[in-house]
Amino acid sequence: MNTEEFKKQAHEFVDWMAEYFESVEKFPVKAKVNPGEILEKLPLNPPAEAESMDEIFRDFRQIILPGMTHWQSPNFFAYFPANSSYPSVLAEMLTATLGAQCMIWETSPAAAELEERVMNWLIQMMGLPQQFEGVIQDTASTATLTAFLTAREKASQFQINETGFEGNEKFRIYCSTETHSSIEKAVKIAGFGKSSLVKIGVDEEFKMIPGLLKEAIISDLKQGFRPLCIVATIGTTSTTAIDPLEEIAQISSEYKIWLHVDAALAGSALILPEFRWMINGIEKVDSFVFNPHKWLFTNFDCSAYFVRDAELLIKTLEILPEYLKTNSRGQVNDYRDWGIPLGRRFRALKLWFVIRNFGQNGLQEKLRYHLQLSQQLKETINESDDFEIMAPVPLNTICFRYNPSGINDAAQLDKMNETLMHKLNDSGKVYFTHTRLNGNYAIRFVIGQTNVTEKHINNAWDLIQEFSQGI
Ligand SMILES: *Cc1c(COP(=O)(O)O)cnc(C)c1O
């Protein structure tokens, strides 16, 4: 391909992209394909000769697109929002064009310094402590793993990095029973072993019970374990429950335990001053992660990780082979020492574009709208005869189920709701996922897609009512 062909093709793609965003509602939200169906359409062997972009793009539209689930559809209410936006996509085009590896300051000074500035913007926007420093990671899973590794090294005076676990086998990590699976995964990868993870019970609102946390710590200390880290979740995956951070922080500071906050989804809401109560106690927190790639209009991947003491993080992860030694070391941030991979994408650019193009007010307006729609829907469901709300709705996720009068069998209700959800998803008009709350099947209705409006919520609610008839 030469420059002229690239230009022509790129313009065509931009037209396609704009049209896609305009017409995304026309596609079935959830891909309607069977396992192996796409694979079968792909040649077994790679092409020996060059193929034209026309052919490749045709296959993209005919083979790939039908196998995609449309996360940017405003009728996508499943899992969590992985929302995107125009400024974010435009920045990604530039990032791909520059194709820079932003592992150290020298390999792209602007990328390092923009990342530093944008992370500081987030600290201001979200009311995080001024002494926090931030770095962009790929995912919350990686950030949490990084937190565990740092806590581990701090507790062992950096000995585990040197000689392995010997003599340091008795660490304990605490989280609630509602915590995301990435916590358990990070516990395994960090070498603690799954049996070191202590899951603390939750109250009727699915929030960690601090009293039980304290009991578990006291009991572990008696048995000779070393309480290492507590994970508090701000916005659990099932219901967006908000663990009581202030009380948990009291306990972590009393027992000198690392406190990590997983706010992957809900952290975005901190740009709204009226939600800052969620992080009362934040001054005692050691590390904090949230994903702009979920609910802040910045396309995947972009996870913001903040730490109180960046020195500990760097000391845990730094490497300095001869070929990476530079004169600027010590004066600037070499972010390869702030995370696990060496190579790093220029992710700060899209976040910078998003924050500037929406403005703080624009971002706040969007989130407030989503939160208002969530409360409206909760009211609507509460007022309906045949449906019920299954969990509190502090943020943008509504857990509900169909529960018509006269059915008292729990298994039958589960089955009906499962059938209802699959019927809805198979229609291609909406997409929901489910969870279990106190053992009961609940459908999750998550409101956070960039362009979702009241109309989409109303349509989905009409559809839910219509499809519930006769199941
Ligand atoms: C989505 C989510 C995660 C995982 O995020 P990744 O960035 O995909 O690793 C972890 N914790 C919570 C609470 C989440 O909502």
The ligand as an ORCA input file, in Angstrom:
! r2SCAN-3c Opt
* xyz 0 1
  C     -14.775     -4.727     35.615
  C     -14.267     -4.891     36.987
  C     -13.005     -5.453     37.224
  C     -12.130     -5.973     36.136
  O     -11.690     -4.963     35.307
  P     -10.611     -5.242     34.159
  O     -10.151     -3.867     33.814
  O     -11.337     -5.914     33.061
  O      -9.543     -6.070     34.748
  C     -12.586     -5.535     38.532
  N     -13.341     -5.097     39.538
  C     -14.553     -4.555     39.362
  C     -15.354     -4.085     40.532
  C     -15.061     -4.419     38.070
  O     -16.256     -3.855     37.878
*
